[in-house]
Amino acid sequence: MRGNPIPALALATCAVGTQTFVFAGLLIELAADLSISVATAGYLAVAYAITYALTAPLIALKTGRLERRRMLWLALLGLSLINLLAALAGSFSELIGLRILAGLAATLVMPVVPPIIAALLPVEKRGQALAMVTGGMVLAFLLGMPLGSLIGQWFDWRATFLLAAALCLAAALTNRLSLPVVQSEDGAGWHLLAHGWQPDIRRLLLMSLAAFSATFCVIPYIAPVMQNIVGSTEQVAFSQMLVGVGALIGITIAARLGNASSPNRVLVRIFMIIAMTQALYSVAMLVFPEQGLVSWLSLGAAVLFGAAALFALTPLVQAQLLEAAPGARQVTVALNGSVMFLGQGLGAALGAWVSQLLSLQLLGLTGMLVALLGALCAWQWQAANAEPAMEEG
C-alpha cells in the first residue's frame, strides 16, 4: 500500500468529468470558428456520450481481468493526448472523431475506480470512499468546467481542451505514483448482461435514462440558452459553478433520503422537480428574456435546483439497483453508468434536433416532457413494488 488512494482516484474522476463538457461554455465561439451551427456543435457531446454508453459494458467484460492501476493511468494518459489533439483540431470532423476516442478512453477509467476502492479498502470504509471519489466529479462542476470557460474566454475555445489535457496528465501521473498494483478478481461472461433485463432493474435503468435525457436537453447548450435569457455569456462560468453547488446539495439530500421508508415515492417527486426546472428554462427564454434580475433568478433557479434534483436521484437509483441485483452488482452498476451516458447523448441529440427544426426556446419544455416520462416510470415501479407488499400484509 502506498498510502491513501482516495485523492488520486478523486483527481481521476475530476479530470474525466472536466474533459467531458469543458467546451460547453464556449460552444458559440467554437461553432463560429469551425463555421458550423451551435446545434451542430452540440453533437460533440452526443458523440462522446453515445460512444461511452454503447461500449462501456462491452469493454468492461473484455478488460475485467486486467491489472487495474496500469489500465487506469494509461487510459488517463490516452485522454490527455486526445484532448491535446482536440486543441489542435482543424475541422469539426476531426474534433468529433477525437470526442469518440475520448468516450472510448473514459470507459477504461470510470468503471475501474469502484473496483480499485473495493480491492484496497475494507468493507466498512468503502461507502465513505466512494462518496469522496464522487466528490471529484462535483469538483469538475464547481472548478474544472468553470475554469475551462474562463480560460476559453481569456484565450479561445482551444485552451479549454489544453486544460483538460493537463488535468488528465496530472491524474495519470498521480495514480501511477500513488496506487499499488491492483490485480482484478472479476470474472467474465456475456451472460452477466442479462441481469439488466430483470423487471425491477429495467425500470430503474429507464429512470436513469429519463433523468439524464431530460437534464441534458439543455445542459450542453447552456451558453446559447444563457445568452437568450440574460443577453450574454460572460457569466457562463458562474452558471456552471451553480451546477456544482446544486450537485453538493443533491448529494447531501440523497444521503439523508438513503434510508427513506418509501424511496419510490421520493423518486417520483424528484422527477417532478426535474420537470419543473426544465420548464423554467423555456419560461425564462419565452417570458423573461433580458429582464435583469428576474432573468438571472430564473436561470439560476433552473440550474441550481435541476442539478440538485439530478444528483439526489442518481445515488438513490444506484442504491436500489444494489438491492435489486445482489448477485450481479458490478455489472448492474456498470449498465447504469452506461445508461446515464446514453441519456446524456440522447438528451443532447434531442436538444440539437429541437433547436434546429423548432426553436431554442423549446428546449426546456422538451426536457420537461422527458422528465414526466421518468416520473411515470417511477410511479409504475412504485405500484409494482406495492403489490408484493400488500400480498405479504
Helices and strands as residue ranges (DSSP letters): H 6-21, G 24-26, H 27-33, H 38-41, H 43-63, H 68-87, H 92-106, G 110-112, H 113-120, H 123-139, I 140-144, H 145-154, H 158-178, G 190-197, H 199-215, G 219-221, H 222-230, H 236-257, H 263-287, H 293-324, H 329-357, G 360-362, H 363-392
